[in-house]
Amino acid sequence: MEIDYFCKKYNLGTVLQVEKLAGGLMHKMRKVQTDQGIYAIKILNPEVMSRKGSYENFIKSEEISNLAKHSGITVSSAILIQDSYINKFKEQYYMVFEYVEGKILTDDQITVEHCKKIAQALVKIHSLDNSNLNLDKTISEYKSTYLWDEYLKNKNFSKMPYKELYLKNYRKYNSIMKRVNERFNESNQIQVLCHRDLDPKNVLWNKETPIIIDWESAGFSNPYQELIEVALSWSGFLSGNFNEDKFKTIIEEYVKYRKFEHKRYFTICGNLVGRFEWLWYNLERSLGIKTQDSEEVELAKKEVTKVILEINRYLQLIGPMYKIICQITKEEDKKEDQYIETLLQEIPMLEGKKYTKINRGFTNTIYSVGEYIVRICTNRQNEEKFRNEIAFYERNQQNLNIPKSYMSDITNTIIPYHFQIIEKIDGKTLYEIWYQLSKKEKKNILIKIIEALKPNHHFKGKPYDFSKDIKEIIQTEI
C-alpha cells in the first residue's frame, strides 16, 4: 500500500491501521494510525494538482489556516514535513494533519446554537489581518457559459443515472448563467479572507467546540457571498431540508458584528456561479472526460444529481432569502413594497387588489396583482431596455401571442421608477415541458412560434451601426 511507504519515507512511523474518512468530494481522506501517532492524510486529486497554480494555492491556503489558528480560531492545519505542507511520493501528492477527535453534524443534529457559533467563527475569519501574507487580490470575473448540450453526445451519457433529470433542466442553464454572471460581477467588489467551503462537512465538533478543517479553497472572496452560502449549508439546504430559523440565526448573529449592506439581491443571484461551475466539473468527471478513477466517477455521478436539484431549489429560494435578509437588516424590501402599495392606491385598475412578489426576474421587480402583472424597473441601468420592451408591447397590442399591455409610465412621477402593467398569463414554460414532447409536438410548437414572430419581422427598426460602436469602444480604451 502506497501510504505505508509514504509514512516510512517521511518518518511518520510504521502503519498499523488505515481507515477511510467521510467527506472529501475532490480528494481522498484517510485516518492512518502508526506506531508514532494518528494522522489524517489527504491524498490530493491528480487532476486538480495538474492545474496551473494548484500547488501554490495549497501552500497559501495553509498559510491562511495558520493565520486563523494564531488569531484564536480553532482549526486543523497541515503539518510541516521537510519544510513543506505538501509532500510528493511516486507522482502522488499528500498532506498530513494531526488527527482530531470530533464529529461532523448531520442536519437534524445542528441546532441554532451551533449556527451562532459558526456565524461567530465566520466573522473572525472575515476580520483576519492579511497584511503579512503575499496573496493574490485579483477580483474574479465570471463570463463563461458551458456547452451543456455537448454532454448529450458523450458515449457514456445514456448510462448516467442523472440522464432524465439533466434532460429536463439543461436547456435553461445558459440563459440563467448569463444573468447570474452579471449579478456576480456587479456584487463582487468587496474582498476579504474567506474559508470558501465552510459547510457542515468541514467542521468537526469536539463537544461544543467547532474545529474548522479543509482550508484548501481559502483566499480572497466576497464575504457576503460566503455568508449566504454558510447560512444555506447550515440550515439544511444542501440536503433539501431548509430550515428558515437556522438560516436567520446565521445572518442575525453575523450582522451583530459586521454589516451586510452591499448589493444584497445581486449577491444572492450571483452566488449561483459556484453551483454551475461544480455541475460542469462533475459532468466532466462522471463522463470520464477528466478522470478514469472509478471511485471518483461514482462520486461525481451523485454530485451531478445533487447539484441540479440544488440549483432548482436555489432559484425558488432567491426571493425568500432576500426577504429574510432585508427583514433582518430592515431596509430594501420595505422600500420596494412601498412602491407597489403606492401603485395600488394611485392606479384605479389595481385598487383594492392583493399582491404577491414574484421572484423570477433577475433584472426587474415583479408583482402578481389580481389578473395583472406589475413590472417595476428598480435597476436604473436597465431603463433603456425597459423602455424598448414597453414599445414592443405597444406595437403588438393586437398580437394574441403576446400579453396585453394595459398601462406604462416612464415619467418616474407616480413612483421614482419606470413601471408597466401587463396581462397575467397562466401556464408553463417550454423549459419545463420540452423534453417530454414528441418530435411531432415539438414541430407543431415551433411552427406556432414562427407564426407568432412573423408580424414582428415586418417591423423595420433603426439600422444599427456596428462599426461606430466598435470605434467608440476602441476610442474609450485608448
Disulfide bonds with the S-S distance in Angstrom:
none
